[in-house]
Amino acid sequence: MAIESEKLSGAESLRKTRTFGKIRCHNPSCMERIQPAPGAKHVKCPTCGMEYRLFWVNANLPRIRGPVWDVNRKIAEEKMAGIETAAPKKGAKKGGK
Ligand SMILES: [Zn+2]
């Protein structure tokens, strides 16, 4: 039984092999590891500038709850300005999850 309770949380066991308290940037072209200040509500990736809302599983285990749209939209717009795709995009949905 004790073994099962140890298995219970994969996150807890991950903590032993990884540096805990860190999250990975959700930007696929970045994937930087970020260490937010304990209890922080937001974190900004120092590498790509994306900002994320945080959710704390426990005092030491932050998870990304979602991007901060205002900031990330700006970044996306800058990128799109460079790409200028032909794809029509109107009424873009946000916050899918
Ligand atoms: Zn990043």
Residues whose N, C-alpha, C, O or C-beta is under 5 A from the ligand:
A	BS01	ZN	C25 N27 C30 M31 E32 C45 T47 C48 G49
